[in-house]
Structures are given as structure tokens and as C-alpha cells.
């Protein structure tokens, strides 16, 4: 969605953001091939099955896509990275972007916890477990984005085209192989 916002801004790479979003969709949809459902609670409850390696690969792919989706790297953040140099002056657009960035954190990290980990009950311990998984996904995303920011934009482009995209293809192939094995 935000790649359209930054399409004509020179410092952004909306094509990179579009590729990341496509890889993220692979990470979301491949675990649904074999059980043939998109319900997070069903996907989260798959534990020991032929789909487990697929679920692990999709989880890793999801985490690799998360820094760009949360706008933590310069190539995907129209207002600049949080706390970084070169941020745009705040105005109506800046306030809207800041609100959008805050609204994305919990859904993206919460979806990761819901899809890739079994859901618990309704008690306080399970809520703390869920919040810990959400915070862990956010922490991993921050760590990946700090590494990408430190290495620069050229490294980020190479990382996406030479690691994330091929890993998305491998994950898709692994999901199709698992579905073929699971139907026999």
C-alpha cells in the first residue's frame, strides 16, 4: 500500500517494497496450501506434520520481510526511519505517516505470532506468551533493519534480490512439495 505513496520520491525504492510485499504474501499463503484454510488459529496449531518445515521456512521469510513492511529501512519509509537523520519535517502528511506506522506494528507482529505459533487459551499466561511473541518479532525486525541500515541501500537491494526473493521461491516449492506428499 505504501509503495504507491513513495513512487515518485527519489530516496525511496517502491519496486523493492512491492517485491517485499509479494514475498510476504508467499510467507502468508504457503502454510495454507495443505490444510486449505486461511484461519490463523488452524495454521498456528499445526505442530508435527509434513508441513512443519514449510511453516518454519515461511516464518523466516515473514521475519525477513518485516523490516520493510514496518517501514524501518530507508528504502521503504517515506518520512525516513524512526530516529534517523534526514527525516522530513512533520506536517499533516508526517502525522498521518507516523500514525500509520504505529498502527502497523501490532497487526504485522501479531499476525506472525498467530500464524506461526499455536494459539493458547484466554488466561493471563497465554496473553503474556502472545505479547512476548509479538515483542520478539518486533525485536528481530529491529535487529534486521539496523543491520540493513548500517550496510546501506545497495546491500539492502542485493539482500532482497539475492536472498529474500530466492528464499520465497524455495519456500513456495517446499510448500507445493509438502502438499503433494501430504495428499498421498
N, C-alpha and C positions, 0 to 999 in steps of 0.2 A: 504494500500500500504506500509506504513512504518513498519508495524508489521513484514514483511518479512526481512527488513533491520536489525532489532534487534533480530531476532530469536535465535541467539547463543550468545547474550550478557547477562551476568548474572544479571545485575541490571535492566533489562527491563522485562516486562511481556507481550510478544506478544500475548498470548492467551487472556489476558484481553483486549488488543487493538482490537483483532478480534471480541470479544463479543460486545464491544462498537460499532464497525462499523456495526455489524448486527442489533443492537438496533437502530442505526442512520438510517439504511435503512428502518426499520419499521416506524420510525417517518417521513420519506420522502414519503413512498409509500402508507401508510394507508389513508392519505387525498385524494388520487387519486382513491380510490375504488368506491365511489358513483358517482362522476362526470365522471369517466372513462377517465381522461386526466392527463397528467403529466406536462402540461403547468403551470408554476408558476403564471402567471397573472390570469388564471382561478381559481386556487386554492386560491390565495390571495383574490379574490373578493367574495368568499363565506362568507357571514356575518351572517344572521339569517336563519338557516336551521337546520334540524336534524343533520347535520354533524358538527355544531359548537362545541359541547363538544369533538368530535373526534379531531377537529383542535386544541383546547386548550390542550388536552392531548398530542397530537403529538408535539406541540410547547414546552411543558415542557420536554418531552422526548428528543427532539432535544437539548435543553439547558443543560440537564444533560449529554449528550454525548459530548458536545462541548469542555470541557477542555482536554479530551484525544485526540480528533481529532486535536486540535490545538497544541498538544504536550506541554501542560502546567503542566502536572503532571509527576513525575519522572518515573513512570511505562510505559510511552509512549514516552518519549523524549530521543532518542539515544545519544544526545550530552549533556543531562542534562537540567534542567529547566532554563529559562532565569533569569540571575542574581543570580542563586543559587550556593551553594557550590558543589564541585565535578564535575564541568564541564570539559569536555575533552579538551585537547589543540587544538587550531584551526589549521587546515591544509586544504588540499583540500576537505576532507570529511566534516570537520566542516563548511567550507564556503558554500558547497553545501547544508548542512542541514539548515544553517541559511537562505539561500535564499529560500529554500523550506518552512520553517516555515513562512517567511514573505509573500510568495505567497499564503499561505493557509488562512490567516486571512480574507481578503476581500471576497473571494468566499464563505467560510463557513458562515460567518456572513451576507453577502449579500443574500445568498440563504435563510437564516432564515427570513430575512425581506421580501423577495419576496414571499415566500410561505405562511407565516402566517399572513401577513398584506395586506390590499387592496392596489393595486398599484395606484399611483397618476398620475398626468399629467406630462408635460415636463417643468414646470416652476421652478423657483429657490426655492420656498417654498416646493414643493414636493421633490426636490433634498435634501434639508436640512432635511426634515422629514425622508427620506430614510437613509441618513447618520447618523441621530440621532438613528434610529432603529439599524443600523449596530453597532454603538458605544455602544448602550445599550446592545446588545447581547454579544459584546466583554467584556464589564464591568461585566456582570453577569457571564460569563465564567471565568474571572479572579478571581472573588469573590469565586466561587465554587472551583476553583483549589487551591486558598490559604487555604481554609478550609480543603481540602483533603491533601495538603502537610503538614499542621500543625498536622493533626491527624495520618499521617503515612501510609505506604504501606498496612499493614494488614487491616486498616479501609477502605482504598480505595477498596481492593478486596471484603470485606464484603459489602460495599455500592453498588458495581456493581452487585454482585450476589444476594443480598437480597433486593435491591431497584430498580435498573435500569432494570434488566432483568425481574422481575415480572411486573414492570410497562409497559414494552414493550409488554408483553403478554396481559395485561389488555387493553392496547391501541389497540392492534390488534383485540381483542374480541369486544371492543367497536366499532371499525370501521366496523367489519363484522355485528354486530347487527344494526348499523345505516344504512348500505347498505340494509339489509333485511327489515327494516322498511320503508326505502325510496322507495323500489320497489313496495310496495303495493299500 
